Amino acid sequence: QVQVVESGGGLVQPGGSLRLSCVISGTSFSTHTMGWYRQAPGKQRELVATIFRSGTTNYADSVKGRFTISRDNVKNSVYLQMNSLRPEDTAVYYCNRIWSGGYYPWGQGTQVTVSS
């Protein structure tokens, strides 16, 4: 049974940093493109960072230059380093694969709150 567990969120002041982690168990994700998504209150879930199995990355314009996605295929883990955080980055963050065949079961996400 596939399980996705995100962690590392918290309350941080504007300009601060956080590093999110995502561990996927029950399957090997090394062949999949992986992404970090976020959902703010009252808004749709959006994709903010993508990492292909080659290690190539893409970012939404809103986070480009501030966020860095990485992966460790041995540890079945994906990470998101978030720097220069802004109040508009406040959201629940999720990781999942990007695949036409469907998502893994969604994890509970990790709450990121950027506030002074």
JOTAJO-V289305 format. One line per field, one symbol per residue. psi: psi as a letter, one per 20 degrees, with the letter a starting at -180 (. if undefined). burial: b if it has 16 or more other C-alpha atoms within 10 Angstrom, else e. A space follows every 50 residues. Layout:
BEGIN
psi: ???
burial: ???
END
This chain:
BEGIN
psi: ppppoqrirapqqpiaqqoqqpppqirpjhiqpqqprqoqpjrqpqphqq prhiiqqqqqhiipihqpqrqohgjlqqqoporlqqhiiprppqqrropi irrrppairppppoq.
burial: eeebbbbbbeebebeebbbbbbbbeeeebbeebbbbbbbbeeeeeebbbb bbeeeebebeeebeeebbbbbeeeebbbbbebbebbeebbbbbbbbbbee eeebeebebbbbbbbe
END
